[in-house]
Amino acid sequence: MERAEKGSKHRMNRNRRRFSDRGGEGWKGPIVDYKEVELLRKFLTASSKMMSRKRAGTSATEQRAVRLAVKRARFMALLPYVGI
């Protein structure tokens, strides 16, 4: 019985979203922006590599948006290309 409760608890956490709906229901904008440096740093490792989807907990669409935002932030010198 404990195992069933533990499994159902795990399923509840799996449905949690990394990004909330930022602009409401009808908003069709970017999930993440390159200017949100503190948010983007959460998706980088200590050596400034991108985290995998599995480790970061993002969907494919979210991961593409994060990847594009990180690349733009690196080009604008808001994030480093390599770690220290």
N, CA, C and O atoms as CSV, one atom per row, in Angstrom:
chain,resi,resn,atom,element,x,y,z
A,1,MET,N,N,0.823,-1.187,0.000
A,1,MET,CA,C,0.000,0.000,0.000
A,1,MET,C,C,0.869,1.253,0.000
A,1,MET,O,O,0.541,2.238,-0.661
A,2,GLU,N,N,1.967,1.217,0.734
A,2,GLU,CA,C,2.862,2.359,0.748
A,2,GLU,C,C,3.408,2.631,-0.647
A,2,GLU,O,O,3.576,3.782,-1.049
A,3,ARG,N,N,3.681,1.565,-1.370
A,3,ARG,CA,C,4.249,1.714,-2.705
A,3,ARG,C,C,3.276,2.427,-3.649
A,3,ARG,O,O,3.697,3.252,-4.460
A,4,ALA,N,N,1.994,2.119,-3.552
A,4,ALA,CA,C,0.988,2.760,-4.402
A,4,ALA,C,C,0.889,4.247,-4.076
A,4,ALA,O,O,0.779,5.077,-4.978
A,5,GLU,N,N,0.927,4.584,-2.783
A,5,GLU,CA,C,0.872,5.994,-2.394
A,5,GLU,C,C,2.116,6.724,-2.882
A,5,GLU,O,O,2.036,7.864,-3.339
A,6,LYS,N,N,3.252,6.070,-2.782
A,6,LYS,CA,C,4.493,6.695,-3.225
A,6,LYS,C,C,4.464,6.925,-4.730
A,6,LYS,O,O,4.917,7.969,-5.199
A,7,GLY,N,N,3.943,5.977,-5.494
A,7,GLY,CA,C,3.855,6.116,-6.941
A,7,GLY,C,C,2.915,7.242,-7.349
A,7,GLY,O,O,3.217,8.000,-8.270
A,8,SER,N,N,1.779,7.354,-6.671
A,8,SER,CA,C,0.831,8.408,-7.026
A,8,SER,C,C,1.393,9.773,-6.660
A,8,SER,O,O,1.123,10.758,-7.348
A,9,LYS,N,N,2.161,9.842,-5.597
A,9,LYS,CA,C,2.796,11.101,-5.209
A,9,LYS,C,C,3.814,11.513,-6.276
A,9,LYS,O,O,3.955,12.695,-6.590
A,10,HIS,N,N,4.516,10.527,-6.824
A,10,HIS,CA,C,5.495,10.798,-7.874
A,10,HIS,C,C,4.808,11.333,-9.126
A,10,HIS,O,O,5.331,12.229,-9.788
A,11,ARG,N,N,3.643,10.789,-9.452
A,11,ARG,CA,C,2.919,11.241,-10.637
A,11,ARG,C,C,2.445,12.674,-10.486
A,11,ARG,O,O,2.415,13.414,-11.469
A,12,MET,N,N,2.077,13.084,-9.292
A,12,MET,CA,C,1.636,14.461,-9.082
A,12,MET,C,C,2.784,15.424,-9.353
A,12,MET,O,O,2.570,16.467,-9.970
A,13,ASN,N,N,3.984,15.105,-8.912
A,13,ASN,CA,C,5.133,15.987,-9.125
A,13,ASN,C,C,5.528,16.049,-10.591
A,13,ASN,O,O,6.071,17.060,-11.036
A,14,ARG,N,N,5.268,14.992,-11.350
A,14,ARG,CA,C,5.649,14.949,-12.748
A,14,ARG,C,C,4.824,15.938,-13.573
A,14,ARG,O,O,5.299,16.422,-14.600
A,15,ASN,N,N,3.608,16.243,-13.146
A,15,ASN,CA,C,2.736,17.133,-13.888
A,15,ASN,C,C,3.011,18.609,-13.608
A,15,ASN,O,O,2.395,19.481,-14.221
A,16,ARG,N,N,3.913,18.889,-12.704
A,16,ARG,CA,C,4.248,20.277,-12.392
A,16,ARG,C,C,4.918,20.932,-13.586
A,16,ARG,O,O,5.755,20.305,-14.235
A,17,ARG,N,N,4.580,22.158,-13.889
A,17,ARG,CA,C,5.161,22.854,-15.041
A,17,ARG,C,C,6.339,23.706,-14.603
A,17,ARG,O,O,6.316,24.323,-13.539
A,18,ARG,N,N,7.364,23.729,-15.437
A,18,ARG,CA,C,8.536,24.547,-15.143
A,18,ARG,C,C,8.217,26.030,-15.340
A,18,ARG,O,O,8.613,26.864,-14.525
A,19,PHE,N,N,7.505,26.359,-16.416
A,19,PHE,CA,C,7.130,27.737,-16.706
A,19,PHE,C,C,5.629,27.868,-16.547
A,19,PHE,O,O,4.869,27.075,-17.104
A,20,SER,N,N,5.201,28.859,-15.795
A,20,SER,CA,C,3.766,29.086,-15.670
A,20,SER,C,C,3.275,29.795,-16.931
A,20,SER,O,O,4.084,30.260,-17.734
A,21,ASP,N,N,1.973,29.880,-17.107
A,21,ASP,CA,C,1.425,30.633,-18.233
A,21,ASP,C,C,1.652,32.105,-17.934
A,21,ASP,O,O,0.984,32.673,-17.071
A,22,ARG,N,N,2.573,32.716,-18.629
A,22,ARG,CA,C,3.047,34.045,-18.265
A,22,ARG,C,C,2.068,35.155,-18.597
A,22,ARG,O,O,1.920,36.083,-17.802
A,23,GLY,N,N,1.398,35.102,-19.731
A,23,GLY,CA,C,0.553,36.221,-20.134
A,23,GLY,C,C,-0.922,35.920,-20.086
A,23,GLY,O,O,-1.716,36.715,-20.591
A,24,GLY,N,N,-1.321,34.833,-19.516
A,24,GLY,CA,C,-2.723,34.460,-19.484
A,24,GLY,C,C,-3.054,33.468,-20.589
A,24,GLY,O,O,-2.160,32.954,-21.261
A,25,GLU,N,N,-4.318,33.208,-20.768
A,25,GLU,CA,C,-4.759,32.177,-21.698
A,25,GLU,C,C,-4.470,32.501,-23.155
A,25,GLU,O,O,-3.958,31.648,-23.880
A,26,GLY,N,N,-4.787,33.721,-23.605
A,26,GLY,CA,C,-4.682,34.038,-25.020
A,26,GLY,C,C,-3.324,34.553,-25.453
A,26,GLY,O,O,-3.140,34.882,-26.625
A,27,TRP,N,N,-2.379,34.631,-24.551
A,27,TRP,CA,C,-1.075,35.233,-24.864
A,27,TRP,C,C,-0.222,34.265,-25.654
A,27,TRP,O,O,-0.047,33.117,-25.246
A,28,LYS,N,N,0.317,34.713,-26.790
A,28,LYS,CA,C,1.136,33.868,-27.652
A,28,LYS,C,C,2.520,34.488,-27.784
A,28,LYS,O,O,2.898,34.924,-28.872
A,29,GLY,N,N,3.267,34.533,-26.716
A,29,GLY,CA,C,4.597,35.131,-26.740
A,29,GLY,C,C,5.654,34.121,-26.356
A,29,GLY,O,O,5.357,32.936,-26.202
A,30,PRO,N,N,6.880,34.575,-26.200
A,30,PRO,CA,C,7.956,33.641,-25.837
A,30,PRO,C,C,7.787,33.112,-24.417
A,30,PRO,O,O,7.301,33.811,-23.528
A,31,ILE,N,N,8.198,31.866,-24.228
A,31,ILE,CA,C,8.130,31.261,-22.904
A,31,ILE,C,C,9.191,31.888,-22.004
A,31,ILE,O,O,8.945,32.173,-20.832
A,32,VAL,N,N,10.365,32.094,-22.573
A,32,VAL,CA,C,11.466,32.665,-21.821
A,32,VAL,C,C,12.180,33.660,-22.733
A,32,VAL,O,O,12.235,33.464,-23.947
A,33,ASP,N,N,12.726,34.727,-22.149
A,33,ASP,CA,C,13.374,35.782,-22.923
A,33,ASP,C,C,14.868,35.784,-22.610
A,33,ASP,O,O,15.274,35.368,-21.525
A,34,TYR,N,N,15.681,36.246,-23.547
A,34,TYR,CA,C,17.133,36.241,-23.352
A,34,TYR,C,C,17.569,37.225,-22.280
A,34,TYR,O,O,18.683,37.116,-21.769
A,35,LYS,N,N,16.724,38.181,-21.928
A,35,LYS,CA,C,17.082,39.178,-20.908
A,35,LYS,C,C,16.888,38.661,-19.484
A,35,LYS,O,O,17.330,39.302,-18.530
A,36,GLU,N,N,16.237,37.519,-19.333
A,36,GLU,CA,C,16.017,36.925,-18.014
A,36,GLU,C,C,17.210,36.052,-17.649
A,36,GLU,O,O,17.126,34.824,-17.678
A,37,VAL,N,N,18.315,36.693,-17.308
A,37,VAL,CA,C,19.587,36.001,-17.111
A,37,VAL,C,C,19.539,35.056,-15.914
A,37,VAL,O,O,20.076,33.950,-15.977
A,38,GLU,N,N,18.904,35.478,-14.832
A,38,GLU,CA,C,18.846,34.626,-13.635
A,38,GLU,C,C,18.068,33.341,-13.906
A,38,GLU,O,O,18.437,32.276,-13.410
A,39,LEU,N,N,17.007,33.434,-14.679
A,39,LEU,CA,C,16.249,32.233,-15.038
A,39,LEU,C,C,17.080,31.328,-15.936
A,39,LEU,O,O,17.077,30.110,-15.759
A,40,LEU,N,N,17.786,31.905,-16.889
A,40,LEU,CA,C,18.584,31.112,-17.820
A,40,LEU,C,C,19.739,30.403,-17.119
A,40,LEU,O,O,20.125,29.306,-17.521
A,41,ARG,N,N,20.291,31.013,-16.085
A,41,ARG,CA,C,21.402,30.374,-15.358
A,41,ARG,C,C,20.974,29.086,-14.661
A,41,ARG,O,O,21.807,28.222,-14.389
A,42,LYS,N,N,19.692,28.955,-14.373
A,42,LYS,CA,C,19.186,27.726,-13.750
A,42,LYS,C,C,19.264,26.542,-14.707
A,42,LYS,O,O,19.253,25.391,-14.271
A,43,PHE,N,N,19.341,26.817,-16.011
A,43,PHE,CA,C,19.379,25.760,-17.011
A,43,PHE,C,C,20.794,25.507,-17.525
A,43,PHE,O,O,20.969,24.795,-18.514
A,44,LEU,N,N,21.807,26.077,-16.870
A,44,LEU,CA,C,23.198,25.861,-17.240
A,44,LEU,C,C,23.911,25.118,-16.123
A,44,LEU,O,O,23.586,25.281,-14.947
A,45,THR,N,N,24.888,24.299,-16.504
A,45,THR,CA,C,25.698,23.614,-15.510
A,45,THR,C,C,26.802,24.551,-15.032
A,45,THR,O,O,26.877,25.696,-15.478
A,46,ALA,N,N,27.647,24.083,-14.140
A,46,ALA,CA,C,28.749,24.896,-13.620
A,46,ALA,C,C,29.743,25.267,-14.715
A,46,ALA,O,O,30.405,26.302,-14.638
A,47,SER,N,N,29.843,24.418,-15.732
A,47,SER,CA,C,30.752,24.712,-16.838
A,47,SER,C,C,30.044,25.436,-17.986
A,47,SER,O,O,30.549,25.468,-19.108
A,48,SER,N,N,28.878,26.014,-17.703
A,48,SER,CA,C,28.074,26.796,-18.649
A,48,SER,C,C,27.548,25.991,-19.821
A,48,SER,O,O,27.324,26.542,-20.898
A,49,LYS,N,N,27.348,24.695,-19.629
A,49,LYS,CA,C,26.720,23.875,-20.661
A,49,LYS,C,C,25.213,23.833,-20.401
A,49,LYS,O,O,24.761,23.988,-19.267
A,50,MET,N,N,24.454,23.624,-21.464
A,50,MET,CA,C,23.011,23.506,-21.327
A,50,MET,C,C,22.663,22.189,-20.636
A,50,MET,O,O,23.250,21.150,-20.939
A,51,MET,N,N,21.717,22.235,-19.716
A,51,MET,CA,C,21.244,21.009,-19.076
A,51,MET,C,C,20.367,20.231,-20.051
A,51,MET,O,O,19.734,20.814,-20.932
A,52,SER,N,N,20.336,18.931,-19.888
A,52,SER,CA,C,19.466,18.107,-20.719
A,52,SER,C,C,18.009,18.349,-20.323
A,52,SER,O,O,17.720,18.862,-19.242
A,53,ARG,N,N,17.114,17.973,-21.210
A,53,ARG,CA,C,15.686,18.123,-20.923
A,53,ARG,C,C,15.281,17.328,-19.702
A,53,ARG,O,O,14.487,17.786,-18.880
A,54,LYS,N,N,15.829,16.141,-19.591
A,54,LYS,CA,C,15.470,15.264,-18.477
A,54,LYS,C,C,15.901,15.877,-17.150
A,54,LYS,O,O,15.156,15.840,-16.170
A,55,ARG,N,N,17.087,16.430,-17.122
A,55,ARG,CA,C,17.611,17.022,-15.893
A,55,ARG,C,C,16.935,18.355,-15.572
A,55,ARG,O,O,16.670,18.657,-14.408
A,56,ALA,N,N,16.657,19.148,-16.606
A,56,ALA,CA,C,16.047,20.455,-16.392
A,56,ALA,C,C,14.551,20.354,-16.137
A,56,ALA,O,O,13.968,21.230,-15.498
A,57,GLY,N,N,13.923,19.284,-16.637
A,57,GLY,CA,C,12.494,19.101,-16.430
A,57,GLY,C,C,11.639,19.908,-17.377
A,57,GLY,O,O,10.523,20.289,-17.023
A,58,THR,N,N,12.132,20.181,-18.576
A,58,THR,CA,C,11.396,20.978,-19.543
A,58,THR,C,C,10.833,20.088,-20.650
A,58,THR,O,O,11.317,18.981,-20.889
A,59,SER,N,N,9.803,20.596,-21.316
A,59,SER,CA,C,9.263,19.889,-22.482
A,59,SER,C,C,10.126,20.247,-23.689
A,59,SER,O,O,11.035,21.070,-23.583
A,60,ALA,N,N,9.846,19.637,-24.820
A,60,ALA,CA,C,10.628,19.898,-26.026
A,60,ALA,C,C,10.479,21.348,-26.474
A,60,ALA,O,O,11.458,21.985,-26.862
A,61,THR,N,N,9.259,21.868,-26.419
A,61,THR,CA,C,9.018,23.261,-26.815
A,61,THR,C,C,9.733,24.212,-25.881
A,61,THR,O,O,10.357,25.173,-26.330
A,62,GLU,N,N,9.651,23.957,-24.585
A,62,GLU,CA,C,10.317,24.806,-23.607
A,62,GLU,C,C,11.828,24.743,-23.769
A,62,GLU,O,O,12.512,25.758,-23.640
A,63,GLN,N,N,12.349,23.551,-24.051
A,63,GLN,CA,C,13.791,23.391,-24.202
A,63,GLN,C,C,14.298,24.159,-25.426
A,63,GLN,O,O,15.374,24.755,-25.375
A,64,ARG,N,N,13.539,24.151,-26.517
A,64,ARG,CA,C,13.926,24.922,-27.699
A,64,ARG,C,C,13.952,26.410,-27.393
A,64,ARG,O,O,14.856,27.120,-27.832
A,65,ALA,N,N,12.960,26.886,-26.637
A,65,ALA,CA,C,12.903,28.303,-26.274
A,65,ALA,C,C,14.071,28.671,-25.356
A,65,ALA,O,O,14.656,29.744,-25.508
A,66,VAL,N,N,14.412,27.811,-24.419
A,66,VAL,CA,C,15.540,28.058,-23.520
A,66,VAL,C,C,16.843,28.065,-24.305
A,66,VAL,O,O,17.699,28.921,-24.081
A,67,ARG,N,N,16.997,27.113,-25.227
A,67,ARG,CA,C,18.212,27.039,-26.030
A,67,ARG,C,C,18.417,28.309,-26.847
A,67,ARG,O,O,19.526,28.841,-26.902
A,68,LEU,N,N,17.359,28.793,-27.479
A,68,LEU,CA,C,17.441,30.002,-28.278
A,68,LEU,C,C,17.754,31.219,-27.404
A,68,LEU,O,O,18.552,32.073,-27.788
A,69,ALA,N,N,17.128,31.294,-26.236
A,69,ALA,CA,C,17.364,32.416,-25.325
A,69,ALA,C,C,18.794,32.405,-24.796
A,69,ALA,O,O,19.409,33.463,-24.663
A,70,VAL,N,N,19.333,31.219,-24.492
A,70,VAL,CA,C,20.711,31.126,-24.008
A,70,VAL,C,C,21.687,31.550,-25.096
A,70,VAL,O,O,22.650,32.266,-24.824
A,71,LYS,N,N,21.442,31.110,-26.333
A,71,LYS,CA,C,22.315,31.497,-27.439
A,71,LYS,C,C,22.298,33.002,-27.648
A,71,LYS,O,O,23.346,33.607,-27.873
A,72,ARG,N,N,21.125,33.611,-27.577
A,72,ARG,CA,C,21.032,35.070,-27.743
A,72,ARG,C,C,21.703,35.798,-26.592
A,72,ARG,O,O,22.381,36.803,-26.808
A,73,ALA,N,N,21.522,35.302,-25.362
A,73,ALA,CA,C,22.149,35.935,-24.203
A,73,ALA,C,C,23.667,35.813,-24.266
A,73,ALA,O,O,24.371,36.737,-23.859
A,74,ARG,N,N,24.185,34.700,-24.765
A,74,ARG,CA,C,25.627,34.555,-24.926
A,74,ARG,C,C,26.159,35.531,-25.965
A,74,ARG,O,O,27.218,36.128,-25.767
A,75,PHE,N,N,25.438,35.703,-27.073
A,75,PHE,CA,C,25.865,36.621,-28.121
A,75,PHE,C,C,25.881,38.058,-27.615
A,75,PHE,O,O,26.747,38.844,-27.999
A,76,MET,N,N,24.928,38.402,-26.755
A,76,MET,CA,C,24.855,39.752,-26.186
A,76,MET,C,C,25.763,39.919,-24.972
A,76,MET,O,O,25.757,40.975,-24.339
A,77,ALA,N,N,26.541,38.893,-24.640
A,77,ALA,CA,C,27.497,38.892,-23.523
A,77,ALA,C,C,26.804,39.003,-22.164
A,77,ALA,O,O,27.369,39.554,-21.219
A,78,LEU,N,N,25.586,38.482,-22.068
A,78,LEU,CA,C,24.900,38.425,-20.777
A,78,LEU,C,C,25.222,37.134,-20.040
A,78,LEU,O,O,25.152,37.079,-18.812
A,79,LEU,N,N,25.578,36.088,-20.798
A,79,LEU,CA,C,25.972,34.810,-20.239
A,79,LEU,C,C,27.321,34.406,-20.840
A,79,LEU,O,O,27.615,34.756,-21.983
A,80,PRO,N,N,28.138,33.677,-20.088
A,80,PRO,CA,C,29.424,33.240,-20.634
A,80,PRO,C,C,29.271,32.024,-21.563
A,80,PRO,O,O,28.347,31.225,-21.415
A,81,TYR,N,N,30.182,31.911,-22.501
A,81,TYR,CA,C,30.212,30.732,-23.375
A,81,TYR,C,C,30.827,29.544,-22.639
A,81,TYR,O,O,30.406,28.408,-22.858
A,82,VAL,N,N,31.806,29.778,-21.776
A,82,VAL,CA,C,32.476,28.720,-21.023
A,82,VAL,C,C,32.473,29.068,-19.549
A,82,VAL,O,O,32.416,30.239,-19.174
A,83,GLY,N,N,32.534,28.032,-18.710
A,83,GLY,CA,C,32.596,28.251,-17.274
A,83,GLY,C,C,33.989,28.614,-16.827
A,83,GLY,O,O,34.949,28.563,-17.596
A,84,ILE,N,N,34.077,28.978,-15.580
A,84,ILE,CA,C,35.383,29.389,-15.019
A,84,ILE,C,C,36.105,28.209,-14.420
A,84,ILE,O,O,37.212,28.359,-13.903
